[in-house]
Amino acid sequence: MQHSNIKKWSAEFIGTFWLTFGGCGSAVLAAAFPQLGIGFTGVALAFGLTVLTGAYALGPISGGHFNPAVSVGLWVGGRFRAAQLPGYIIAQVLGAIAAAGLLYVIATGKPGADIGGFATNGYGAHSPGGFDLTAALVTEVVLTAIFLIVILGATARHAAAGFGGMAIGLCLTLIHLISIPVTNTSVNPARSTGPALFGPAYAMSELWLFWVAPIAGAVLGALIYNLLLKED
């Protein structure tokens, strides 16, 4: 079934909203909750679950990208038309901004609220583990490239039907388990943009990296897949 652009954009908006609200919300509201905090593992799982559930619920409408880097990578991989990129990316960014705004309202809704880093991404002094720009760049490029390879492989015609969303969601969980200490994990420019608008001032000055590196990684992953792994 062919869906209208409005339906596709709406699905991308909702899916990216859910990813940002669920993933970043778990980091801001639940990661360090006294005695019962979910920690890095819980946050990683939350991001994976948002993509997994969104892929099955909204994927049949829009393809379930929820990420500008994924949309660009799928275009490079021959799975997506260039003409659709602007609409998808705008919908994704707006969804992330809406989620971050709502999360900000919730997070500041108690006396003496301190939003801390607000799940923003950073490097150097703003990396959770103090990792420098080079480490952050390499991490984001490599992990986004792997993410695209998994997406392209899990949704290929020869892949097991019905399991693509599970593979993609679990891959994003693993990506977060690896890279939260390095950059707080982006691999998604929209997810980085929403919190940066409401978080500490430094987040906007470092946001460029979390557009450049994930998109470069997505292009690299798509090229690797097409060159070495694509079915005939």
N, C-alpha and C positions, 0 to 999 in steps of 0.2 A: 504494500500500500504506500502511495506517495502522500506525504504530509505537507501541508502548507509551510511557508517560511515562518509564519507567526507561531505555529505549533512547535516547530523545531527550535526557534529562538526561546520560546517559553520553556521548553524542556531543558535547554542549556542553562537558562537563568535559574530555574528551580534546582537543577542538579548541582550547579556550582554554588548556589546558596546553601544547599544541604551539606556539601563537602566542607565549605568554609565554616558554617555554623556548627556542624557536628565535630569536625576535626579541631578547629581553633577553639571552639567552645569547651571541648574536653580539656584542652591545655590551659585555658584561662580560668575555668570554673572548678575543674575536678582534679587536675594533675597533682596539686599540692594540698588538697583539702585535708585539714587536720585529722591525722590518724587513719583516714580511709582513702587517702589520695591514690589515684590510679597510676601515677608516675609515667615515665617514658613509654613503657610497654602498653599501658592503657591508651595513651594518646595515639601511638602508632596503630593500634587496633581500631580506634575510632575513625581515623582517616581511611583505613582500608574498608571498614564497614560502610562508610558513606558512599564510597565508589561502588562497592559491590551491590548495595541496595539500589543506588541510583541507576546503575547499569541495567539491572533487570527491570526496573520500573519505567525508566525514561529512554533507555537505549533503543527500543523499537521505534521511537519517534524521531530522535535526533542523531542516534549513533552513540550517545552517552560519552561525549568528549570531556566536558566540564573543566577544560584546561586549554588555554590558547596554544601552549606548546604541543599538546596532543593534536589539536586541529592542524597546526602547521606540519607536524610530522606525518600525519595521515595524508595530507596533500602531497608532500614530497614522496610518500610511499605509494601514490597513485590510488588512494582509497577515498579521496575527497576532492571536490572541485574548488579551484581557487576563488571563484566568484562567491562562494559561500563563506569564505574566511572572515570578511569584515563583520557580517551579521552575527556569526558565532562568537567571535572574540568580544564584540561589544556586549552581547548578552551575558557572556561568562563574567566579564569584569563587573558589570552592573549587579549580577547575582552575588558576587563576592563582597561588593561594597555594601549591599543591602544586609547581608548576613553579619558583616562586621559592625555595621551601625546598630543593628538589633542586639548583638552581643555586647556592645559597649553600654547600651541602656541597661541591660541586665547586670553586667559586671559592676556598674557604678551605683546600683540600686540598694546600697546598704551604707550605714554610717562609717566614715573613715575608709571608704573603698580605695584600694590601690591596685590599678590594673597592671602594674609592672611593665613587662615588655609587650604585653597584649598579643602574644603568639606571633610577633613579627620575626622576620628573618634578618640575619646580620652576619658580619664577619669581624675578625679582629677583636676589639674590646666588646663587641656586641654579639659575638658567637658564644653560645652556651659553654663551650669548652675552650674558648680563647683561640680558635683556629684562624689563621690569617687568610688574606684575600685569595692567594693561590690555592690553598687547600679547599676553600669554599667553592671556587670556580671549578676545580677539577671534580669535586664531589658532585656538584649539581649537573655538570655536563655528563659525566659517566652514568650517574643514576638515571637521568632522564633518557639517555640513549638506551639503557637496558629496559626501561619502562616501555619505550616505543617498540623495541624488539618483542617484548612479551605481548604487547597489545596487538601488533601485526600478526604474530604467530598464533595467539589464542583466538583470533577472529578470522583466520584464513579458512578457505573452503575445506581444506583437509583436516582442520582441527575438530576435536570432539564437540559435537553440537550441544549447546546449552551450558557449557562450562567456562566460556570466555570471561563472563563477569566475575566468577570466582577466582580465576587465575589473576586477573587484573587487580582485584581488590587485595588479594594476598600479596601480590608483588608490591603494591603501594605500602602495605603494612611493613614488609621487609625493608623497603627503602627508608621508611621512618625509623625503624630500629637501628639502621646503620647511621643515619645522618642527622638525627635530632641534635646530638652533641656538637656537630660541626656548624650547621647553619640554621638550626631549628626546622630544617627541611622545607624546601619550596617545591622544586620540580614542577611548579605551576605558577606562572606569573599572575594570574587572577587571584589565587589564594594569598599571594604575597601583597598584592595591591590593596585589597580590602582592609586588613588589619593595619597596614602602614598609614592609612589615612586617619586612623583613630588612635594609633599608638604613639610612642615617643618620637620626637622630632628626627632623631637619627635614622629612623626606619625609611623615611622618604629619600634621604640622601644616599642610602645604600640599595634602594629598590632597583636601580638600573641592573645590578648584577643578577637579580632574580627574574628579569626579563631576558637578558642576553644569554645567560648560561643554560636555562632550561630549553630555550628555543634552539640554541646551537646543538644541545644534546639531542633534542628530538630530530633535528635534521640529520645528525650523525647516525642515530639509531635507524632511521628510515633508510638511509643510504646503505648501511651495513646489511640490513635485512634484504633489501632489493638485490644487492650485489652477491651475497653469499647464501641466502636462505630462501628466497622467494620461490614458490612453486612454479614449474614451467607452464 
